[in-house]
Amino acid sequence: MQAQASFDALACAPPPDLAPARETPVAPPPQTITPAAPAQGAQASWTRALLGENDAPALGADLRRMGTGLSLSALYGIAVGARAGGLDLLEHAVAVPLAPLAVAGLGVPALFIVLTLFDAPIDPHATLAAAARGTATTGLVLGGLAPAMALFVTTSTSTFGAAVCAGLGLIAAGILGLRAFLRALGARFQDAPDGVRAFCGFALAGFAVFATALAARMWWSVMPIFGGAL
Amino acid sequence: MSAAVLARLLRSPGSIAAACRDDHPDVRAIASASIGAIALGAAAFGGVVGSFRGGIQIFYGAVKVPLAVLATLSLCAPAFHAIAAAFGRPWTMRSIIALTLAAAGRSSLVLLAFAPALWLVFDCGLGYHKAAVISSMAYGAAGLAALSVLVRGLGEGTGRVRTALAFLGIFFAVGGQTAWILRPYLVRPRTPDVPFLRAREGSFSDAVFDSANSAGRYRDVNRAESFEPQSRAIEAEPVENEETW
């Protein structure tokens, strides 16, 4: 009896505020979610502010965004350094942000010069904003992976296994950061003439190769878990 | 723990996922019901798996399985938050945590449903390896139930598949490692003493690699046997590993 009553309560009379909205064949209204266009009903999130587009160009906002990304990258370094502890924590915390910093500081200005040389519709602020967005994306992903990475590096018995895990996280974050940078910059070339757009495509592809090589070289040579040293 | 929310979690994962994603006022009730479901469902499943040996292992299993689930969720949530944002879904951390809790809550309810059947087949004298396979299959089915909440929670828009695959990859890696360090779960009845945790032996990825190698060795042996029936005593005796799971 009691069981039947409970079943009835479950099946028939849910409270009005928790009434299950049954799955229906009608497709939900399409919802395009982009960092710049918040999902309906969602609260403003910190990540939206970090990765979204600025309403007005502001050097300070871009630098803050880049700084936040680098700080989050340092968190990943601390997680990787937790394997050995002590000074390694600090060394990794410094080493991890060096690669995105090097790409933003060395690669992006060079890319800007090359693009400007071929009259691409780009300005320094847009380039800086794209770099800030890429750095912030890399940092956010690294920061998000940091707790899981702390688990992997501290519970792996072999240093090789720990290094592989750490490397996979860096690769994933690097790819996503590069993607964010290229998309932010590539959107500027949509209305450019075909020739310029084609050249910009080559330049961005070349930049992607350069940035990957530079980041890999930096991380490999300065992170103690890969046998490097600061 | 509201029965209505639990029913909704099972019947209507789409509405639960949408409520989590949109930070609906229900989120609090969904999260608390999900935590209750994890505690109950995973503990029951863990206890049943532990009952293969019996004794203290029932208690250990009932503690460790919910612990593994909750630890995995706490480690995965920040990564999910970051990955979702990087793929164009910059939701609040609260939404992400609610979504992952709801997914885990649903899978725990499925585990709870499997527990009596699993106990019955154990009680009928199922062997160790078959028990391991059946327990893994039950866990896999529960994982699929969780996946349906997660995928619906991602909503429409670009990058949905990539985000789901990234979630899966992270969840599999973190969940595997967490479960690995909390072994053993399934222990042979003849094992005299059972530790709460085994000594650290490699990692989950090492174990997967070793198992793949081991499977290759079995394959080679079988192939050799099919060509040379007389040379059966050849190398590669498969290693019987006690308390692997």
Interface residues (C-beta under 8 A of the other chain):
Chain A: S6 A9 L10 A11 P14 P15 D17 L18 P20 A21 R22 E23 P28 P30 Q31 T32 I33 T34 P35 A39 Q40 G41 A42 Q43 S45 W46 T47 R48 L50 L51 G52 T137 L140 V141 G143 G144 L145 A146 P147 A148 L151 F152 T155 S156 T157 S158 G161 V164 C165 A172 L176 A180
Chain B: S2 A3 A4 V5 A7 R8 R11 S12 G14 S15 A18 R21 D22 D23 H24 P25 D26 A29 S74 L75 C76 P78 A79 F80 H81 A82 I83 A84 A85 A86 F87 G88 R89 P90 W91 T92 M93 R94 S95 G155 E156 G157 T158 A166 I170 A173 V174 Q177 T178 W180 I181 R200 E201 G202 S203 S205 D206
